[in-house]
Amino acid sequence: MNLLDSLLARRGVVANACLAVVLAAVLAAESWDLASEGRQVWLDCVTGAIVCTAAIARERGRGRAAATGLVVSAAAAVTAWLGNVPGEPEFAAMLALLVLLAAAVRVLPEVPAAAIVAGGAALGGLLAILHPDSGVGLPAAWWATGVAAGLLLRIRDARRQAGRDAVRRAERLELARELHDVAAHHMTGVVLQAQAARIVARKQPALLDEALRDIESAGTGALAAVRRVIGLLRDDGDAAGLAPAPEPLVDLVERFARNGIPVTLQLLGDSGDSSGIDSPEVTGTVYRVVTEALTNVARHAPAATEVTVIVSRGSRAVTVEVTDDAPASASLRIPDCGYGLVGMRERVEALGGTVTAGPRPAGGWSVRATVPVRRS
């Protein structure tokens, strides 16, 4: 699970726990009021407990949960009418029904969602017939609120997904453009070694076996490099083309610094510039990580006074870290909206690497990527 998914999952658990506390408090309060008035409590407790539990456990099946809430509420209304007990379902069950409706409309396909909405409207009509003077029931305004909330959340989710899909498509196109250069880089080496093998075969036949081993090794490296790039090219409709090789990191940093924010570049180990980091796919990935991180600083941390870019090449991996010193109060970055981070992570993970991003304890923001070094 990546960082974005982890944050969303935790937020959902906390929100559901808060909902459980609120529903339990409302159910307890209204049961206490009914008991203090000398009215029947058991029907309210049973109905509220079932419908509220369905709302809390809705993630196990939102359609089933909503249908359960509707059926139980309708049964409670009929039971209350037959037993001359006013006001069922009560407020806690109604609140849980709104949650169930909004959740169903948000994620269910159109037909099941429409069926849930129609079932809610039918329940509202039943309540109006059985308890016309109670003033409780499920008013149309409440049901409309649940439908509206579900539709708004559905639209927001669709827009977010469209944004993520656009990022992934852009990344696939970019990788497709670079695929030619990656393949050409390795294939050129294979061709040169094959030409050298022909010369060796004529002049030093004893060394031919070693030359063929070198060709085999180069071909294996070329195949692995192409497969790593193709790993993200999942859309057959994307057109491939040629892309220029990335400029050296020194030039990239200088160009960014001209926009007003000083940048310090540190090249550790034997990293050199971007053209000498490693194979073309690793070179391009490091360059894109730095580009995206600097772009995010310019967009979301205009108060930053200094940015540091550290590229360290070890024997097994290249590590890239981009940090800034923008104060937390002046930063506009929101992790949930990091569509650029989605593309960056996909690109790095395609090579077997990792990406982390988030605020630093001392202030500012940090993006760190580790890309394994694979030798041909």
Residue, then its C-alpha position, 0 to 999 in steps of 0.5 A: m500500500n502506498l502512502l496516499d492509500s494508507l492515509l485514505a484508509r486511516r482517515g476512513v477508519v477514524a471517520n467510521a469510528c466517529l460515526a459509531v460514537v455519534l450514532a450510539a450517543v444519539l440512540a442512547a439519548e433518545s432511548w433515555d427520553l422515551a423511557s423517561e416519558g413512559r413510552q416503549v423503548w424496546l422497539d426503538c432500541v432494536t430498530g436503531a441498533i440494527v440500522c446503525t450497525a448496518a451503517i457502521a458496517r456498510e463497507r462490507g456491502r453498501g447495497r445490502a446494508a442500505a437494503t437492510g436499513l430500509v427493510v428494518s425501518a419499514a418493519a418497525a413502522v408497521t409494527a409501531w402502527l399495529g401496536n399503536v406505538p408512535g414515532e418509528p423509526e426514531f431519529a437515530a435510525m433516520l440518521a443511519l438511513l441517511v448515511l446508508l443512502a449517501a454511501a449507496v448512491r456514492v459507489l453503487p452502479e446506476v441501477p442498484a443505486a436507483a433501486i435504493v433511492a426508490g426504496g427510500a421514497a417508498l419508505g417515506g410514503l409508507l411512514a406518511i400513511l401509517h403515522p400522518d400526525s406523528g411528525v417523525g417519519l422520514p421527511a422528503a427533505w431528509w431523503a433528498t439530503g442523503v441523495a444529494a450528499g451521495l451524488l456530490l461524493r460520487i462526482r468528487d470521486a469521479r473527478r479524482q479518478a479522472g485526474r489519476d487516470a490522466v496522470r497515469r496516461a501521461e506517464r505511459l505516453e512519456l514512457a512510450r516516447e522514451l522506450h525507443d531511446v532505451a531500446a536503441h541504447h542497448m541494441t546499439g551496444v549489442v550491434l557493436q559487440a556483434q561487429a567486434a565478434r566478427i573481427v575477433a572470429r577472423k583474427q583471434p578465433a580463440l576469443l570468439d566464445e568470450a565475445l559471444r558471452d558479452i553479446e548474450s549478456a548485453g542482449t539480456g540487459a536490453l531485454a530486461a530494460v525494455r521489459r521494465v519500461i513496458g511494465l507501465l505501458r498498459d494502454d494499446g491506444d497510446a501512441a509512441g514517439l521519440a523524446p529528447a534525452p533529459e538535460p543534466l541535473v545541473d542545468l535543470v537546477e540552474r533553470f529552476a533557480r532562475n525562477g527565484i528560489p535558490v537551489t543547492l545540488q549535491l551529487l554524492g558517490d559517483s552519480g555525476d550528472s543525469s547523463g551518467i547516473d545509470s541506464p537510460e530508464v534510471t537516468g530518466t526516472v531520476y530526472r523526472v523525480v527531481t523535475e516533479a519535486l521542484t515543480n511542486v515546490a514552485r506550485h505549493a511552497p512559494a514561501a520556501t527560501e531554499v531547496t536542496v537536491i541530493v542525488s547519491r549513487g551507491s553500488r545498489a541504488v540511486t537515492v534522490e531527495v528533494t527538500d525545502d524549508a517552507p514553513a508549514s503554515a505557508s505550504l499549500r500542499i495537500p497529500d490527497c491531491g498529489y496527482g504528480l506523486v502518483g505518476m512519480r511513484e508509478r515510474v519509480e516502482a516500475l523499476g523496483g524502487t520506492v517513493t516517500a513524501g511528506p512534511r519534515p519534523a524541522g519544517g518544510w517538505s521532503v520527497r525521497a526516491t530510491v531507484p535500484v541500479r541494474r547492470s547490463 
